[in-house]
Amino acid sequence: LQPEDLYRNPHRLSHCGKTISFHCKRASGTNDSEGSELIFCCLSFEREGNSFLKAADGAAVISRKRLARVDIVKCKCVTDAKKRATAPCILVITKSEKRGSFQYSLLTLNSSNQLEPCIEFKLPYQMKEDVYILQGPTVLWSHEGGIFYTSLQAGGVAQVPIHFSHSVVGELPLHKGQVFVLGLQNLPEESTNQTLVYFVEDGQVFDGSMVLPQPYISITQCILVVVADRVDGVLKCDVVAATANRQLVYFENGMVTDVCQLPFEQPENIQVVNTGRCGYLFVVSFREGHVCTVWKETFQVAALWSGVCSIHVDDFVGCGTDQMLLVFKDRFIALEGFLITDLCGISYSHGLDTEAPKTSPPPPENYLLTLQALESRLQSGLTVLQELQREVTVKESVLQQSVKALTDVVLERETVLTQHEQVLCM
């Protein structure tokens, strides 16, 4: 989709079990100062009526210029570093009457349902691809081969000082240095490429091969860091990556441990769903409205859908675990076609032509118990094996002492045994 096409669609995200949609429109009024405003509508799911009901709404004036055009670039729910809590963030662009001037504003929706300005910056060009809203909040984008970002900590627009021939943007589940760029740095003097991880917040650089092997960087479309830690200056982590080869790959410290063939091309995003009793699901979103899920335990495709406007992960039914909300028919103030499911028994749908997606059965409810039982049996078998090894050692010692005693008899010399040897021969 082109940026102009994205602006025409409602933008939706999930937060605290609710869905929030955003839309830009002309502010109501008849005077010459009439401008544009950003409006939002918050919906909560009611299980009894199997529908989403309005919980809150509001608006904020973005521009008071009549001829200025305001559009939404992207929205995402990210962690606010200062408040230590997640918050909905919306990035909007104001196109000036003068050519070559683009005003960007990042707004957050607070707990009182008020839109607050967070970051504002100007660019001499328009963002057109690879735009990210990340933890901090941080806005990161690509332009003419360079990677740029801004945040409250950065205090303005900054550029990543390393030139990457190929790069992937991600976040670590750590308190510091969460936003990173992983890529291949050209080394002309050595005619080789070096794999590096650059942390946007503090400028630290790590060996990127512990995240992704070098051959995978050029084909990786999106990644999700599952766990991460820094040990003695070395970054160690588990990563799930979706590649251009229609594969979902699991890495542990840069080593491939599992691979799943994906049913669609052009993956764009990976999310994780904690279903509780059935374990974890990876949700992969693709271009052209395709979605598929993969069980973490078996690393096999669990379900797939097409014609999806957006997909969200949250506790929409209030049961304490995650579900997926797949929106098939979306309007700003209503969800005309949706499915809420965790593939483990929870399922609510409305306005769909077909009730169930193509799915494979989830892992059995006692999957983890079975795994624990197998581990217990393995440990028991290992204990038996160790006991057999000790018995073999004793028998070999007894055999050696017997041979020695027999040799002493033949040579007519006295056999002297230690107390430990006497015990073994008894």
N, C-alpha and C positions, 0 to 999 in steps of 0.2 A: 504494500500500500504506500502511496505517496503521502507526504505530510498533510497535504490539503484534504485527502480522503479521511485521515485520522481525525481531523478537526471536526468533521461533520458528524461523527459518531459520538454518542454519550460516553463519557469516561467513568468507569466504576471501579471501586475497590472495596475491601472488607476490613472492618475494624471492630473488635470486641463483640463479635457475633452479629454485627449488622452490616448492611451494604450501604454504601454512600455513592451516589452518582453526581457528576459535576457537568455543568453546561454554561457556556457564555452566551449572553444575549444583550441587546440594547437596553439600557436603563430606561425605565418609564419616565416620561416628562415631556414638556412641550417647549422648554426654553432652549436657548442656543448652547447651553453647557451640557446638554444631554450627552452621555457617553455610554460605556459598556460596563457590565458587571458580571461577576462570577456567582452563579447560584448553585446550591447543592440541595439534595434531598436524601434524608437518611431513612432506611427501611429496616424493619425487624420482622422476623419470620414468626408466624403464629401457627402452631401445629394443628390446633383445633380446626381452623378454617383453611389450612393448607395454602396459605397465601402470605404475601409480604404487605405489611401495613406501614403507613408513614409514621415515623417516630419523631422526626424533627426536620426543619428546613431553614434556609437562610440565604443571605447574599452579601456580597462585598463589591463595592465600586472599584474597578481596576483602572479605568481611564475616564476622564471627563471631556475628552476631545471628541467632537462629533465625527470626524473623519478617521479617527484611529480605529483599527481593527484589532480586536482581542480574541485570541484562540488558546485552547488548551493544548500543550505539548505532550504532557505525560502526568500521570498521578500514581502514587504508590504509598503504601504504609511502611514507614521506616522508623528506626530507633532514634530518638532525640538524645544526643550525648549528654546534654546538660540535665534534662529531666529524668533520664534513665527510664524512659517509657516510650512506647510506640505511638506514633501520631500520623494521621493522614496528611500527605504533602501533595500539593498541586503546583505544577510549573506552567505558567501562562506566558504568552508572548504578546507584546503590543507593537504592532507595525506602525511606524511613524509615517506622517504625511511626507516627510523628507526621505528620499531614497538613501539606502545605506545605513539606516539606523534602526536597530531592533532592541527593544526594552524587554528584559526578562524579569519575572517576579516569581519567587517560590513562596507559597502561602501554606500555612498549617491550620488544621481545624482543631481547636482546643476542646477540653472536656465540657466547656459551656456552650458548645456548638457555635463558636465564633471564629470566623476566618481572620487569621493574623498574618501580616507580612513577616517573612523570615529573612529572605535574601533577595536583593535586587542588583542587577548588573546589565550593562549594555554591551552589544557586540556589533561589529561592522558587517556581520553576515548572519544568515539565518541557520539555525541548527536543522539538519536534514536527516541525519542518521546516527545510530549508536549513541542515543541519549539515555542516561541513567540517572535515577534518583536513588541515592544510596544512604547508608547510615551516617548520622552526623547532625543534621542532614547534609549531604554532599551532592552537588550536581556535576556530572562528568559527561563529556561528549568528545567526539572525534571531528577533526576538520583539517583537510588537506594534509593528511599523513601525520598530524600531531594529535596529542591527547591533552585536553584541557579540563580544568575542574575549578569549582569555587565552593566555599563553605564559610561559615562564620569564623572558623579558625584561620582560614586562608586570608580573609580580609579583602578579597578581590579575585579576579580571574588569574589563575596560574597555569603553567604548562608543565607536564611531566618532562623532566630534563633528559630522559633516555628516549632515543628514537628506536621504536620497535618495528620490525618488518611485519610481524604478525603479533597480535595481542588479544588477550581475553580479560574481561573485567569481572571481579568477584569481591566477596566479603568474607572475612574470617569471623568465627564466633568467639572473638576475644574482646577484652575491655579496651585495648589500645591497638592501633594499626589495623583497623578492620577493613577498610577499603583498599584494594590493591589492583595493580595492573600486572598481569603475567604475560611475558612475551619473549620474542627472539630479538636479541640485540646483535646487529651486524658488527663484525670485527674485521674491517677491510685489510688491516696489516697482517692478519693471520688467516684470512680467507675462510673464516668459520663463523658460526653463530653461537651466542651464549644465551642460555636460558636464565632469565632473571625475574624476580618478584619485587616490584616497587610499591612501597606503602605510601599512599597519598598523604596521610596525616602527618607523619614524621620524617618522610624521605628515606627510611631505612631500606636497604636492598638485601635480598636473600637469594640463595640458590633456588631457582625455579624448578629444577629437575626433581625436587622432593615433593612438588605439587603435581606436575604433569611431565611425562617424558617428552623430550624435544620433538619426536615425530608427530605427536598428537596436537601440538599447539596450533599448527597451521590448519588443521581440520576441525578443531573444537569450536562449536557455535555458542555454547553456554555451559556454565559450570555451577555446581552447588557444593560448598565446603560443608561436610557433615560434622567433623570434629577437627580441632587443630590445637597445636601447642608449640611453644618455643623451648627447645632443650639445648642448653649450651650454645646459643647463637644459631641453632639449626631449626628451621621450620619443618615440623612434621604434621601431616594431616591426612585425613580420608576425604576423597573428592569423588563426586559423580559428575561425569561430563557427557554431553550429547554432541555427537560429531556429525560432520557432513556425509559420512558413510552410513547413515541411518543406524547408528549404534549408540547404546547407552553403556558407558564403561565405568567401572568402579576401580579407583586407585587407592592404594595404601602406601603412603610415603613414596609416591612416584612409581609404584609397581602395579601392573594390571592384576586384579584379583578376580574380576568377573565381567562378562560382556553379555548384553541383551540386544537382539536385533529389533529395531524400532519399525513400526508399521508405516510411518510417514517421513517425508523429507522436510528439511528446513526447520529444525527445532529452534525455539526462541527463548524458552524459560523452563526452569526446573524448580518445583516446590516439593515439600515433604509433608505427608499427612500422618499424624499419629492416631491410628484407629483404636488404640487401647489393646483389647484382648487379641486382635488379629495382627498386631505388629504395625509396621510402617510401610507406607506407599510413597513412591516417587511419582510425581505428576509432571509430565512433559507436555508443554504447549508448542504447537507448530503454527506456521503461517497458514493462511487460508482456512482457519477455523478448526483445525484438527487437534485432538487431545488424546493422550494415552496414559495409562497408569502401569507401574511396574512394582511388584512386591519386592521389598528390600531383602526378605529372608530367602526367597527362591530366585530372585532376579529374573522373573518371567513376567510377560505382559499380562495384566489382570483384566483390563477393559480398555475400550477405545470408542471415541465419538467423533463426529464431524458436524459441521454447521454450528460451531460454538462461537458465540460473540465474545465471551470472557469466562474465565474460570477463577474461582477464589477458594481459599482454604481457611476455615475458621470453625468455631463451635456455634453453628447457626441454630441448632435445636436445644442448646443448653444442657447437654448431657455430660460435659466434662472432657470429651475427646473431640478430635477434628472430624469434619466432614468436608466434602467438596461441593461447591455450588457451581453448577454449569448453567450459564445463561445462554439460551438459544434464541430468544426473541426479546430484544431489549428496547425499552423506551425510557426517557429520562425519569419519569415519576412512576414507572410500573415495570414489573418483570412479567411479560406476557407468556414466556415459555422458559421453564427452568427445571432442573433436577438437583435435589440434595441427596447425596449418598456417601456412605463410607465403604461400600461393597461388603459390609459385614452384617447386614440386617436393617440398617437405617436407610430408608428410601422415601422421599417425597417428590412428587413431580406435578407439573401443571402446564397445560397447553401444549403437550407434546403429541406428535402423531404416533410415535412408537413409545411404549412404556419402558422397555429395558434396552440397554446397550449390549453390544457383543462383549461378553465377559467370560473369563475363566474363573472357576471357583476359587474363593480365597483359601488361604491355608486353614487347616482344621483348627477348631477352637482350642484343642489341647496341643497345638503345635509346640509351644515352648515347654510344656510339661513333658512331651515326648522327647524333645531335645535334651532336657535335663536327665531323663531316665537313661537315655543312650550314653550321656556323659558319665553317669554314675556306673553303668555297666562297664564302660571303658576303663574307668578308674579301678573298678574291682578286678577286671582282667589284668591290669597292669600290676596290681598288688600280688596276684597269683603268680604272674610271670617272675616277679622279683623273688618270691619265695622259692620257686623252682630253681632260679639261678643260684641262690644261696645253698640249696641242697646239692646241686652239681658241684659247687666249689668244695663243700665238705667231703663229698665222695671222692673227688680228685685228690684231696689231701690225704684221706685214709688210704687210698690206693698207693700213693707215693710212699707213705710210711710203711706199708706192708711190703712193698718191693725192697725198701731199704733194710727192713728186718730180715727178709729172706736172704738177701745178699750177705748180711752179717753172719747168719747161720752157716752159709756155705763156706765163708772165709774163716769160720771159727773165731769170731770176735764178738765181744759183748755189745749188745744193742742198748744205747742210752736214749731214752725218750724224755722229753720235757713234760711237765704237768699238763700243758695244753694238748700235746700230742697224745698223751695217755687218755685224756677225755675223748678225743676224736676217735680213738681206736676201740673204745668201749662199746 
